[in-house]
Amino acid sequence: MRTALLLAPLLAAGCLTGDPDNGKSTFQYQCAGCHGADGSGGLQIGGVADTGGGVSEAGVSANLKERLPELTDDRVLDVLWHGKGAMPGQFSEDDSAALDVLAYLRTDF
């Protein structure tokens, strides 16, 4: 979370950007298995319940189209890096693929 707080001003200023085309292919490979190719979620994932972030109370993957508008970029990166609920972190904090996925999510969702 500390890194996300340090990056927040850079994200807000547009200094850190990712490539949405690379992000799309990374999303399809790494995220679509749980969140669906279109990000609509709703897939059962082990019955683990969480009240926010990656998993809904029903134990299904989050609908990113509904959740993303309410999340800041630094919060999305924090979830991509560290996970939330049943979702494990997907990227290390120095991996630019997380910025690519963020750019794709903000462009296409």
PEHUBEL-V587193 format. One record per residue. PHI is phi in radians with two decimals (none if undefined). PSI is psi in whole degrees, 0 to 359 (* if undefined). NEAR is the number of other ideal C-beta (glycine too) atoms within 8 Angstrom. Layout:
PHI/PSI/NEAR  PHI/PSI/NEAR
//
This chain:
none/327/6  -1.05/317/5  -1.09/319/8  -1.06/320/12  -1.15/323/8  -1.24/329/6  -1.47/343/11  -0.91/312/11  -1.12/325/6  -1.20/321/8  -1.12/314/12  -1.09/326/7  -1.44/356/6  1.34/16/6  -1.37/334/6  -1.93/117/8  -2.36/157/7  -2.07/176/15  -1.75/112/8  -1.11/332/12  -1.19/315/7  -1.12/321/11  -1.09/324/18  -1.11/313/10  -1.16/323/8  -1.15/317/13  -1.05/313/13  -1.07/323/9  -1.37/318/7  -1.85/337/9  -2.04/329/11  -1.12/336/10  -1.01/326/5  -1.82/320/10  -1.59/354/12  1.46/152/11  -1.06/330/5  -1.75/6/5  1.34/10/13  -1.35/351/9  1.08/212/13  1.43/7/7  -1.57/133/9  -1.12/131/6  -2.30/79/11  1.26/6/6  1.25/11/6  -1.38/127/9  -1.78/146/10  -2.59/153/12  -1.64/10/4  -3.08/179/5  1.20/237/10  -1.31/340/11  -2.37/138/15  -1.46/173/11  -1.05/332/6  -1.39/359/5  1.36/28/12  -2.06/156/11  -1.15/151/14  -1.18/146/12  -1.46/104/11  -1.15/331/12  -1.12/328/9  -1.50/321/7  -1.38/322/10  -1.03/319/12  -1.03/335/5  -1.61/357/4  -1.87/139/9  -1.30/161/6  -1.04/318/11  -1.16/329/11  -1.23/319/9  -1.08/315/12  -1.09/321/14  -1.04/318/10  -1.18/318/13  -1.09/323/11  -1.38/315/14  -1.97/350/7  1.43/176/10  -2.79/128/10  1.04/233/11  -1.38/348/9  -1.46/120/12  -1.36/161/4  -1.01/144/7  -1.88/340/11  -2.45/155/10  -1.43/160/5  -1.16/342/7  -1.77/13/3  -1.62/116/7  -1.19/346/6  -1.07/330/11  -1.11/320/14  -1.16/324/12  -1.12/315/14  -1.10/317/17  -1.02/315/14  -1.08/319/13  -1.11/313/17  -1.03/317/14  -1.26/334/9  -1.46/318/8  -1.87/352/6  -1.95/*/9
//
